[in-house]
Amino acid sequence: MKNLTTASGIPYLHHEDTQSAGPRGPLLLQDFILHEKLAHFNRERIPERIVHAKGSAAYGTFTVTQDITAYSKAKLFGAIGRQTKVLLRFSTVGGEKGSADTERDPRGFAVKFYTEDGNWDLVGNNTPVFFIKDPKKFPDFIHTQKRDPFTNCKSATMVWDFFSLNPESLHQVLFLMSDRGTPHGFRHMHGFGSHTYTLINHKDETVYVKFHFKSCQGIKNFTSAEAKLMRGEDPDFAQRDLLNAIEDGNFPKWVLKIQLMTAEQAGSNAFNPFDLTKVWSQKEYPLIEVGVLELNQNPDNYFAEVEQAAFSPSRIVDGIGYSPDKMLQGRILAYPDAQRYRLGVNFEQLPVNRCPFIVNNYQRDGSMRVDDNGRRSPNYFPNSFDDIRPDPAYRRPAEPIVHPVADWFDRNGEGENDHYSQPGIFYRDVLSPEDKKHLIANIAESMRQIEGPLKDEITNRQFCHLFRADFNLGMGVMNELGVSADKMAEHLQPKG
């Protein structure tokens, strides 16, 4: 038998009744057990993530199946058969912590590799692109996916107003409005690092890279009607599906593949290869297999191991580097800042985030420090008392700055305003006839909810983008909404 104790380890008896002045008298202030229970209860909830608030996660292993040491000296890729422990967190993006798993939304796909050179976080989505390509737009974009500050309700008007004013969003909008926006749980979808990174080999040679996780379970999506039905039947469908599969020994797997692009190829590419709203052609830059990620262990405690899990693209290891991807550069700052706000400055000491190998630094103090805080060792460098030294073997090669600082009014390079070619290819060449039909119906269903005096203006602005991507796509949505070509032309005429 185990004694019931306070957080201080003090055994006590009365857990369900408070000390009072007689059986029917008022409660006594001295019953500190009551204080401890209520005070802790009032503080059980930490701030939820602004985005990716609702998530599920599992542990597993990453096993190398192909040799890529010619491209990267990262130790986790060092030999075929080498295994690294991982934590993979899935999530929705725009909804709150209590929202339904089957909402139409991108899905987060964040992997923490517990490598001997430190923890590497590859933080992406189930789509290879995103809605915007500059991090300054991110707060505005997310505001449109959240609740209207006036009504406190979700607003299709805000959503489509932003999309229609930011044509760069169209590629991701088509992904979102297709059935890929309502995947059948987390096991039946691909994952993407999305951003462009670099790989660095033992000769300090670099190559740009994109990471793809291909589901071994196959792709399976809900239709819009099926997703709506599941929101009512089981709003936690994806969480339950993942947990039950692993508990039953049906371990989901993904094959990690990469695309590579040299600096010379990047310089001559027809579009900016660091633009997060674009994909790299798999014909020009074919996928190369790297290894297999398997999830085989559920967390024992959701709060400790999922809610407190902290990811950031700033966590890279030797053999992997960044790129001029503007959104990646912005996330390097924003993600760890968000975790310090949610979990405290020492969030990486929490067991789920802690590097399982040696950690040596001069960080001290701060809220919720849970180790020995360096004990008597110095908290400055250089010093004459310890033997911690930087290792020259971990020197990173210089990253060339090709262009001067951009002018305030010239921050997009030549050819970077083509927001329509790739969405058109996605519609025409990737989607099946049935997928196209669903996409058109889903866009129309959402746009039908646009309200207010600017409804026609917002609607027709979005029509312009759809038509520029593909004529049949634009006509399909127009017909689905019952908008005549004459009526649209009337609203597109110059005013005044």
Steps between C-alpha positions, in 0.01 A plus 500: 500500500616854424437790737295792370720812534512870420734635233750542783482129582298544820257209558144599587162338555214731409498539121124536449378702796620835634576571864217703656392650834284205594320267260275780374717804569693725259824379344834573664766704321768272641406205275790545259400186306195686372717797402749281318232311306307809390805715429656231283168435326475871410839477331471170317456657157797657329446734204400297198695534180382794288510267200511119499318506835343155472743220438585134541844341524685172523855378539681283253820435313660630184709239317741587218440288189714681239845662517490883469834569668619654172257783573483525880734428791209494746567206731144373489557432125844348564437135411234277348303338780576775750203581723403825674215548747234748383187675623245590232223747582202545268259790533239718344601862437220751548276338759511524878604213725142370517428520127420198284772294335317494168467875444613621158850613586863422426654245736822561687772236463781570751781249560754514783807283436689426824848485342837469674586846365191653661132511417405575140147631443353475151181703527266485202150420377317242294534737203822593318399869473349771719263797464764775520867546424594782739485463881374856550167381362470208741316670791252655257440167327446312826260770624277423200496130590401570861194681636360836393579750779145636472287186476745252657398262220698354212457718191515386139496869408830562678651183351412574138574871533856412597534228235366729228741779599797259510512304174813319621262299723326332204725193481438407864133601475450235231669239721283604793173501306567163341432183697860525622366766737307228686737202532372172645693528824874553531621161376370544146673823398846602387721740694734768373779708647354754255789748533826484310798401716861413419699183543872529581746214441843425648666718236279794603326480164137608514188415306144624548245243616129445552373220727200280416339233720295259289229307685540122472132468594396674179307823457143503625277806537153584619261672265360825633175327599683214674723741691200698623329182616810384686529836680174414672557126546856519632675839506817320619498250214861551388637485855306181575594340168872559552501389864299183436711398202819521704344327803392217268852463359403643162795738487467773233801572282621773267789487253722807520608623158691811395529727199836662433589820312845648455576869543556524124159347430340731755655803330366405158161371614196655333353594840637568845570151643483643854140619454278296733201539268681300229599135457802353326425286196557134586591440136788747518588424862403136559429357844785310668419251777674552835327285761184384673326665795285266711276601791486222758443651847219715635582765761406400855372847586351741250582822685860411583594356163272663242376831641847583634682380189676799344621514140695762310666509156788681673603159639730362231802273540841472341460405134174693454462876445260775408423675172381845388139377536335810653234308686762267647704799614195643675413172671855467636413796724128446558488135605740495796357835609153342508629207706667730753166678539302178540740287703765733642859575416614153613254308280778285356558347844157337490547125443327493161724781371822408678792385290576145621872554449750738661402868529763758602436874503499808719125557521391539859197589711159589362153376583456126557866408492480128582863382493787590737542837320869438438572461871837667576618521142557846344222664301727686259739428213793505463603397849793330673308236690320257267599308189204588277636611163348563155585218259637624164357185340158661525592812305235587245601615151429862412175573321551741210289816483439531129283811491518835679236597755168539319344842459178564690304490175692224323480191719375257237744389232424483130248231415391445861147623444390197300244366746297307243714256299549242775141513630388444141728198468369365830140531378554363149768234548485383862131480583275227361164594343331407827753706698433801275128465554546494878742794491254719309214403732709566813616844380144596412367374832748716688468810281123481530543607864663835411277774642463875508499792256835394349386146425499547122834681500674227702335222301592643162854579610542132583343401169778692324761284673316177424466587132866592472594159639262310272198610299303185574564540871366855497196404294431201721489709817291771328247246381490331841424838660246588232685818400454605139793618291314825430457571871865437569609722210279776633683498834840487333448816301722794609315732737459874442 
